[in-house]
């Protein structure tokens, strides 16, 4: 019966099939960890033979690295889009902090912890981690430089400021696997307050902007959920 089903399977283009494999591996990596990304597991998820996966990724290490790279790049684009959309640097940074805190950020925090640990033994993954670290630093540094050019930020070294912010975020994210419900608010806001200090912003100004951005985001998500429910009800 299974062979009959497979004969009826719609043949996908190589590009579409590879994208499907990477997306599936990325989902497994985010929800279960990079150790669970194996040729057999991804084949099971897609109900195909492992040989099909190895055709696109002969070495599982390449698929693991691709899964991490895809997740990290997608998260960066969601947190700090390259498209400026006419926003000020301060607004972009505020949205970044609004999105990079709370439970919604835990999955990607866990993935970074996971990837950095495994990269000690997996050179291909180590190179991809370094590549994504550079991409995140570069994107954040770009925003800081824009803010300086706009006269909104003051810092002698945008590169160092970007690193300081990411180091604090990484430190907070390192606790993604533990209960942080008792964490003081001052600790939760350390990345934002570090940015305020490094960028010469009034104390609390970026925190307030991030809170407004978070509220706006919640309202937009709630409206989208209600709209989807309305559409389902009318179908």
Buried (B, 14 or more C-beta within 10 A) or exposed (E): EEEEEEEEEEEEEEEEBBEBBBBBBBBBBBEEBBEBBBBEBBBEBBEBEBEBBBEBBEEBBBBBBBBBBBBBBBBBEEBBBEEEEEBBBBBBBBBBBBBBBEEEBBBBBBBBBBBBEBBEEBEBBBEBBEBBBEBBBEBBBBBBBBBBEEEBBEBEEBBEBBBBBBEBBBEBBBBBEEEEEEEEEEEBBBBBBBBBBBBEBEEEBBBEBBBBBBEEBEEEEEEEEEEEEEEEEEE
